[in-house]
């Protein structure tokens, strides 16, 4: 049997542009919404984004790494300090979305 060659996976290889960073953060929040996901996933992504931007001290300075579970207000402060913001949209196929659309028609 042939040996399988593997290479180390590093999130920083996938956080090259602001769009990459925003997409990974958005995916982390979506994962939390769909499953009972550990909120530390978002913290991990935020820390990786800070490192990718050359600002690894930001999460620590704003207190993100000392909270377990992290406070949402602190997560928002760090996200803003990294030059990102959250954008909330209705869940696709949600009953509320269907009801709102029906009342506008």
Beta strands, then each sheet from edge to edge (+ up, - down):
end
